[in-house]
Amino acid sequence: MKILTISNLYPPNIVGGYEVLCFEVMRGLAEKGHEINVLTSDYGGKQAIYPNQQVQRLLTLLATEGNIYKPLNISAIERNNINQKNLQILSRTLDEINPDLIFIWNLHFFDVSLLDALSLVKKKQVYLLSDNWLINFYNSDFVANYFSREVYLKRDRWHACWHRFKSRLFNGQKKRSMLGYAIFASRFMQNLYSRAGFEFANSKIIYHGISSGVEESLPFAKRETFIANDELRLLFAGRVVDIKGVHTAIEAMPHIINALPNLKISLSIVGDMRDQQYVANLKKIIAELGVEERVCFIAPVEESKLFGLFQDYDIYLFPSLYEPFSLTLIHALRAGIPTIASDVGGNPEIVFHEQTGLLFRPADARHLAAQVVKFVHNKDLRVTVSSRARDHANQFTFNRMINQIEDYLLYSLESNQ
């Protein structure tokens, strides 16, 4: 296949795991003999040449350079000029490459006009939907209501359940048909798009997968005991942003400390801290709770170093408020660290309560603390969960994922739908 992949970001310009996933999939498809062309933005300014990939960094994001979380402050005229330039580049690239298939990844920070133009192209198109970006373009009210009422729980749980039931009743009456195929990262994402009123010619769930790293030759930590005597080392690893729920882990600390007075409790927060306002809020919470000596911030580590990182801690906390399907969570389970994840999004599709990990109610610091205490008091549970998690996570391989993606792309080309 001659594939044109369109993405807002592409390595070496990275914000999260999504860009890395996009690159790994393109590299995998190239190694299978497919012709890979990537059209992406110049955001971040870094350049790299990759074997068997033609990468054009020509598009312009509607994002503030140096801080993608900061709103872009430009005039309507400047914004329109950027949009028109992007449309011209898209048209020219399609003419030059004439792809068999267009593979559409995350297009956040582009204008909807780019998507509208793609919908008119007479080429087979496949969307990779690992979050809500496409809903945000065409049904932003749904996204706003969903996050307000179900993610951030600004109403009580009864209202959240009622809103979820109501949206299922009424959103089905106003479906938005997309002229393409879709790969969803989880059942959760497939259901979310359906609730938001989206229909595709065809869709398939393909879970993310990871490659085995050289560090996985290191020994697994023994989970019968803790890493250090009389200590309990807790870990969060991921982007340090509000949606990842890091504040819930911090708010759980006093409850954990009170329940386990004979242990020295510490929490390490490892990850990208470019959202400076949120980090400042976390530090304020830490000071108010009086746990400054218990919580530390550590710079992010490379993906290849995650396995070793997880062997240095006793329990991994994954308190996301919203999570389509996490690569870091797969790394944690494969590394065998006892894991406690919020019962949201795609998390329950890989973390099975008391089998491959523990689940807790999202944004509920007391419930999270109770699950930590359960692990501490039950070494047999830690050992069993660690072993089962390793076996289960080993199913989520990169080779499995890339083969399924290749098969689906070929199916979409051959289909008459």
C-alpha positions in Angstrom: 0.0 0.0 0.0 1.0 3.6 -0.6 -0.1 5.3 2.7 -0.4 8.9 3.5 -0.5 9.4 7.2 -1.7 12.8 8.6 -0.9 13.7 12.2 -0.7 16.9 14.1 2.7 15.9 15.7 5.4 13.4 14.8 8.7 12.5 16.5 11.1 13.9 17.4 8.5 16.5 18.3 6.6 14.8 21.2 4.1 15.8 23.8 2.8 12.4 24.9 2.7 8.7 24.1 0.4 9.1 21.1 3.2 10.6 18.8 5.5 7.8 19.7 2.8 5.2 18.9 2.2 6.9 15.5 5.8 6.7 14.7 6.2 3.1 15.8 3.1 2.0 13.7 4.5 3.8 10.6 7.9 2.2 11.1 6.3 -1.2 11.5 4.2 -0.8 8.3 7.3 0.4 6.5 9.2 -2.7 7.6 6.4 -4.8 6.1 7.1 -3.2 2.7 4.4 -0.5 2.6 5.2 3.0 1.2 4.9 5.4 4.1 4.4 9.1 3.6 3.7 11.3 6.7 2.3 14.9 6.5 2.6 16.6 9.8 3.2 20.0 11.4 6.5 21.9 12.0 5.5 22.4 15.7 8.5 21.9 18.0 11.0 22.7 15.3 13.0 19.4 15.6 13.9 17.5 12.4 14.8 13.9 11.8 15.1 11.5 8.9 13.7 8.0 9.3 14.5 5.0 7.1 11.7 4.1 4.6 9.5 7.1 5.6 9.0 10.3 3.7 8.1 12.9 6.4 6.9 16.4 5.4 6.7 18.9 8.2 4.8 21.5 6.4 1.5 22.1 8.2 1.1 24.8 10.9 -0.7 24.1 14.2 -3.0 26.5 15.9 -0.9 26.2 19.1 1.4 28.4 21.1 5.0 27.5 20.3 6.9 26.3 23.4 3.7 25.6 25.5 1.0 23.6 23.7 -1.3 24.0 26.7 -1.3 27.8 26.5 -4.2 29.2 24.3 -3.0 30.7 21.0 -3.4 34.5 20.9 -3.7 35.5 17.2 -6.1 37.5 15.1 -8.9 36.0 13.0 -7.0 37.1 9.9 -3.9 35.3 11.0 -5.8 32.2 11.9 -7.6 32.2 8.5 -4.2 32.6 6.7 -2.8 29.5 8.5 -5.9 27.5 7.7 -5.8 28.4 4.0 -2.1 27.6 3.8 -2.7 24.2 5.4 -5.5 23.4 2.9 -3.2 24.3 0.0 -0.4 22.0 1.4 -2.9 19.2 1.8 -4.1 19.5 -1.7 -0.6 19.7 -3.2 0.5 16.7 -1.1 -2.4 14.5 -2.2 -1.7 15.4 -5.9 2.0 14.6 -5.5 1.7 11.3 -3.6 -1.6 10.0 -4.9 -1.9 7.5 -2.0 -3.9 4.3 -2.0 -5.2 5.2 1.5 -5.2 8.1 3.9 -4.5 7.2 7.5 -5.8 10.0 9.8 -4.4 10.2 13.3 -4.9 13.0 15.9 -5.6 16.4 14.3 -6.1 18.4 17.5 -4.8 22.0 17.0 -5.9 22.1 13.4 -9.0 23.8 12.1 -12.1 21.8 11.2 -11.7 23.0 7.6 -8.8 20.5 7.2 -11.1 17.6 8.2 -13.9 18.9 5.9 -11.4 19.0 3.0 -10.4 15.4 3.7 -14.0 14.2 3.8 -14.3 15.3 0.1 -11.2 13.4 -1.0 -12.1 10.3 -3.1 -9.7 8.0 -1.3 -10.2 5.3 1.3 -9.7 6.8 4.7 -9.0 5.2 8.1 -9.2 7.1 11.4 -7.0 6.0 14.4 -9.2 7.1 17.3 -7.3 6.9 20.6 -9.1 9.8 22.2 -12.0 12.2 21.6 -10.3 14.6 19.1 -12.8 13.9 16.3 -15.8 14.4 18.6 -14.3 17.7 19.7 -14.4 19.0 16.1 -18.0 18.1 15.3 -19.8 17.7 18.6 -18.0 19.9 21.1 -21.1 20.3 23.2 -21.1 16.5 23.9 -17.4 16.7 24.9 -18.1 19.7 27.3 -21.1 17.9 28.9 -19.3 14.6 29.1 -16.3 16.0 30.9 -18.3 18.3 33.1 -20.8 15.7 34.3 -19.0 12.4 34.0 -15.3 13.1 34.2 -15.0 15.9 36.6 -18.2 14.9 38.4 -19.4 18.5 38.9 -22.8 17.0 39.6 -23.4 14.1 41.9 -23.2 10.5 40.7 -27.0 10.1 40.3 -27.0 13.1 37.9 -24.0 11.6 36.0 -25.7 8.3 35.5 -28.9 10.1 34.4 -27.0 12.2 31.9 -25.3 9.1 30.6 -28.7 7.4 30.1 -30.2 10.5 28.5 -27.4 10.9 26.0 -27.8 7.3 24.9 -31.5 7.9 24.3 -31.1 11.1 22.3 -27.7 11.1 20.6 -28.8 8.1 18.6 -31.3 10.3 16.8 -28.7 12.6 15.3 -25.9 10.4 14.0 -23.0 11.9 12.1 -21.9 9.5 9.3 -18.2 9.6 8.5 -17.0 8.6 5.1 -14.3 6.3 6.4 -13.2 3.4 8.6 -12.1 3.6 12.2 -9.7 1.9 14.5 -10.6 2.4 18.2 -8.1 1.9 21.0 -10.7 0.4 23.3 -14.3 -0.6 23.7 -14.7 2.5 25.8 -13.7 4.8 22.9 -15.9 2.9 20.4 -18.9 3.4 22.8 -18.0 7.1 23.4 -18.1 7.8 19.7 -21.4 6.1 19.3 -22.9 8.1 22.2 -21.6 11.3 20.5 -23.5 10.4 17.4 -20.8 9.1 15.1 -21.1 6.3 12.5 -18.4 4.8 10.3 -18.5 2.6 7.3 -16.8 0.0 9.5 -14.8 0.0 12.7 -12.6 -2.3 14.7 -11.1 -2.3 18.2 -7.3 -2.8 18.1 -5.6 -2.5 21.5 -2.3 -0.8 21.7 0.8 -2.9 22.0 4.4 -2.4 23.2 7.7 -3.9 22.2 9.9 -5.8 24.6 12.8 -3.7 25.7 16.4 -4.6 26.5 15.8 -3.7 30.1 13.3 -6.5 30.5 16.3 -8.8 30.9 16.6 -7.3 34.4 15.2 -9.3 37.3 11.6 -8.7 38.5 11.3 -7.3 41.9 10.0 -9.8 44.5 6.6 -8.6 45.6 6.4 -10.7 48.7 8.3 -7.9 50.5 8.8 -4.2 49.8 11.8 -2.7 48.1 13.2 -1.4 51.3 12.5 -2.4 54.9 9.8 -0.3 56.7 9.2 1.7 53.6 6.3 1.9 51.1 7.3 3.5 47.8 4.4 4.6 45.7 4.8 5.7 42.1 2.9 7.8 39.5 4.4 7.9 36.0 2.7 9.8 33.2 2.0 13.3 32.0 1.5 15.5 35.0 -1.8 17.1 33.9 -5.2 17.5 35.5 -6.9 14.7 33.5 -4.3 12.1 34.8 -5.7 12.7 38.3 -2.3 13.1 40.0 -4.0 15.3 42.7 -6.1 12.3 43.8 -2.9 10.3 44.5 -1.6 13.2 46.6 -4.9 13.7 48.4 -4.8 10.0 49.3 -1.4 10.3 51.1 -2.7 11.5 54.5 -5.2 8.6 54.6 -2.4 6.1 53.7 0.0 7.6 56.3 -2.7 7.4 59.0 -3.6 3.8 58.1 0.0 2.6 58.0 1.8 4.3 60.9 4.7 1.8 61.0 5.8 2.5 57.4 7.6 5.4 55.9 5.3 6.3 53.0 6.6 8.2 49.9 5.1 9.1 46.5 7.3 9.8 43.5 5.6 11.7 40.6 7.5 11.0 37.4 6.5 12.7 34.1 6.3 15.6 31.8 5.6 18.8 33.9 5.1 21.3 31.1 1.6 22.2 32.5 3.1 24.5 35.0 -0.2 25.8 36.3 -1.3 22.3 37.3 2.1 21.5 38.8 1.8 24.7 40.9 -1.7 23.6 42.1 -0.2 20.2 43.1 2.5 21.8 45.1 -0.1 23.9 46.8 -2.1 20.8 47.7 1.1 19.1 49.0 1.8 22.1 51.3 -1.8 22.3 52.6 -1.7 18.5 53.4 1.7 18.8 55.1 3.2 16.0 53.0 6.1 18.0 51.5 8.7 15.5 52.7 6.7 12.6 51.4 6.2 13.7 47.8 8.8 14.4 45.1 8.7 15.3 41.5 11.1 13.5 39.0 11.8 14.2 35.3 10.2 11.8 32.8 12.2 8.7 31.8 12.5 7.2 28.4 10.1 4.4 27.5 13.0 1.9 27.5 13.7 2.8 31.1 10.2 2.2 32.4 10.7 -1.5 33.2 13.6 -0.6 35.5 11.7 2.3 37.1 8.8 0.0 38.0 11.2 -2.5 39.7 12.3 0.3 42.1 8.8 0.9 43.6 6.2 -1.1 45.5 2.9 0.1 44.1 2.0 1.9 40.9 -0.9 4.4 41.1 -2.8 5.2 37.9 -5.5 7.7 39.0 -6.7 9.1 35.6 -10.1 10.8 35.4 -10.3 9.9 31.7 -8.2 7.3 30.0 -8.9 5.9 26.5 -6.2 3.1 26.8 -2.8 3.7 28.2 0.5 2.4 27.0 2.2 3.2 30.3 -0.4 1.0 32.1 0.6 -1.9 29.8 4.3 -1.2 30.7 3.4 -1.3 34.4 1.5 -4.6 34.2 4.2 -6.2 32.1 6.8 -5.1 34.6 4.9 -6.8 37.4 4.4 -3.9 39.7 1.2 -4.2 41.8 -1.0 -1.6 40.1 -4.0 0.4 41.3 -6.0 2.1 38.5 -9.1 4.3 38.4 -12.2 2.5 37.2 -12.6 4.7 34.1 -12.3 4.5 30.3 -10.2 1.7 28.9 -8.6 0.9 32.3 -11.0 -1.9 33.2 -10.3 -3.5 29.8 -6.8 -4.4 31.0 -6.9 -4.1 34.8 -9.2 -6.8 36.2 -10.0 -6.1 39.9 -8.0 -8.4 42.2 -6.7 -10.4 39.2 -4.3 -8.1 37.3 -4.6 -5.1 39.6 -7.0 -3.2 41.8 -9.6 -0.7 40.7 -10.8 2.3 42.6 -13.6 4.9 42.1 -12.2 7.9 40.1 -11.4 11.0 42.1 -12.0 9.2 45.4 -8.8 9.6 47.4 -10.2 7.6 50.4 -11.0 4.6 48.1 -7.6 4.8 46.5 -6.0 4.8 49.9 -8.0 1.8 50.9 -6.8 -0.1 47.9 -3.2 0.7 48.8 -3.8 -0.5 52.3 -5.3 -3.7 50.9 -2.1 -4.4 48.9 0.1 -3.7 51.9 -1.8 -6.1 54.2 -2.0 -8.9 51.7 1.3 -10.1 50.3 -0.4 -13.1 48.6 -2.6 -10.7 46.7 0.4 -8.7 45.6 2.2 -11.7 44.3 -0.8 -13.2 42.5 -1.7 -9.9 40.9 1.9 -9.3 39.8 2.1 -12.7 38.2 -1.3 -12.5 36.4 -0.6 -9.0 35.3 2.6 -10.0 33.6 1.0 -12.9 31.8 -2.0 -10.8 30.7 0.1 -7.8 29.6 2.3 -10.0 27.4 -0.7 -10.4 25.1 -0.5 -6.7 24.3 2.5 -6.9 21.9 3.5 -4.5 19.2 3.7 -7.3 16.6 0.1 -8.3 17.4 -1.1 -4.7 17.1 0.8 -4.0 13.8 -0.4 -7.2 12.2 -4.0 -6.3 13.1 -3.6 -2.7 11.8 -2.1 -3.9 8.5 -4.9 -6.4 8.0 -7.6 -3.8 8.7 -6.0 -1.3 6.3 -5.9 -3.9 3.6 -9.5 -4.8 4.4 -10.6 -1.2 4.0 -8.9 -0.9 0.6 -10.6 -4.1 -0.6 -14.0 -3.3 0.9 -16.9 -2.0 -1.2 -18.4 -0.2 1.7 
